[in-house]
Amino acid sequence: MRLPVSRKENTFSPDFKKVILRFFNHGPDRTIPLVEKIVAMPEKEAYDAFVHTLREFSRRHRNITRRFQQHFEKVKSFMDEQNIPLGELSAEKKLLLGSFFSLEYSVESAAFFNPSIVESPDQTGLEEGSKRIIVSFRATGEGHISSIVFHTGIIDSNGEMHFEKGGRFIEEALMVKRKKYKKSTFCSKLQEMKLPEDVVSAVMDQLNEIFIYGELVHAVKETIRANNQSEEKQRATKEIMWLADSHYEITFSRDTHINERVIFPISYAERKGIEDARFVRFIHNNGRVVYYATYTAFDGVTILPKLIQTTDFYHFKVKPLHGTGAQNKNLALFPRKINGKYAMLSRIDGINSYIGFSDNINIWGEPTLLQAPKYHWEYIQIGNCGSPIETSEGWLVITHGVGPMRRYSLGASLLDLEDPTKEIGRLKEPLLVANEREREGYVPNVVYSCGSLIHNRQLFVPYGMSDTSSGFMSVEMDQLLQRLKKGG
């Protein structure tokens, strides 16, 4: 018999109105004649066209001219490479040109799902017994490109959830910063990617032990230019850039509300999506709190596990995860070190749940098998639904299981507090199965979560409904732990 759960009235569905401004690449054959037409426009005609564009779109975006200027600079850079000077252009004509290479993209027009929940770093101004929360979601738009968006709210003393209304705008990061690279670490990851040694050497031999992004770009271009490479080796050479693109930092403007921030794919490695971020509030040994999130970067063919780091949800650092223990999807960090080491759950074979330990949060060795499918509703695969939660009785892990008809259900397990390689309890029946309302959607019969939270002896679980929208449920912790300790 399944445990009783309480489904909340709070739900989130795709909002078509949440649009960002993206660069639109017309391709070289169209770009050159289009630019020439705009450059040749009479000033009055260009001014009128620019004013009309502002009138139609400025109310839909904060500081739209900044984006137009950025897109103009990209076009100018392309024209300079083609040795086609643009000459002296008026400010209005530059911005008009940028607008011709811009489009609106609705970040959540297709789906809004797979949420995770953490305690907000801001707990000021609350009534006793309440907690401010941040919920991240996987938002999916045209072309099935996924990004990360946020909502914030409060769980009150009665266990009711109240969310702040989203703002009018949604904003990408204000600034993107690349990093310096250490050759030895970089080459180790290239070996994991199984790139041909001669290709790696041809590029990396041109670089010092510490190099920057621009130097790598030059080395890759020189390698392609100087060597008569096969098509396969050219692809391998370009994959080196794929890895370099995966390190970056982003910063959002301080005048954005958290509901207005979107982490949209930036690097080539994630151009087809940022999937299923699992946020966790991590407490270091010295008491410092850092929010981490593991996620899957997808380029349309290959996946790359990555790690986000932030303390304030304004500034984020992004790095790839290395090692045999950081393969496939479904990575989730424990919220603190265990016996002096970072700990992480994974599903490296796509079927079973594993656990690994590391001295370095970005590098993971061979993990240990933790859980295999045990009950019919998880026979196809078992995995975590977010980071483990520390309780007095052990580490609580919300799991997902896949059973007949590829139905996804949520379950729960309990791991030993001192030695989490030991499972001490698992629910025999699912904790949550999609009901009639939740089972219809883009991918039917799926409930899935990326992180839960305990407040006032209740477990709050946000969950995606059939890869389309999101809801919330809660369950009494005492009942859940008692059931787990009894063996399910």
Buried (B, 14 or more C-beta within 10 A) or exposed (E): EEBEBEBBEBBBEBBEEBBBBBEEEBEEEEBBEBBEEBBEBEEEEBBBBBEEBBEEBEEBBBBBBBBBBBBBEEBBEBBEEEEBEBEEBEEBBBBBBBBBBBEEBBBBBBBBBBBBBBBBBEEEEBEEEBBBBBBBBBBBBEEEBBBBBBBBBBBBEEBEBEBEEBBEBBBBBBEEEBEEBEBEEBBEBBEBBEBEEEBBEBBBEBBEEEBBBEBBEEBBEEBBEEBEBEEEBBEBBBBBBBBBBBBBBBEBBEEBBBBBBBBBBBBBBBBBBBBBBBBBBBBEEEEEEBBBBBBBBBBEEEBBBBBBBBEEBBBBBBBBBBBEBBBBBBBBBBBBBBEEBBBBBBBBEEBBBBBBBBEEBBBBBEBEEBBEBBBEBBBBBBBBBBBBBBBEBBBBBBBBBBBEEEBBBBBBBBBBBEEBBBBBBBBBBBBBBBEEEBBEBBBBBBBBBBBBBBBBEBBBBBBBBBBBBBBBBBBBBEBBBEBBEEEB
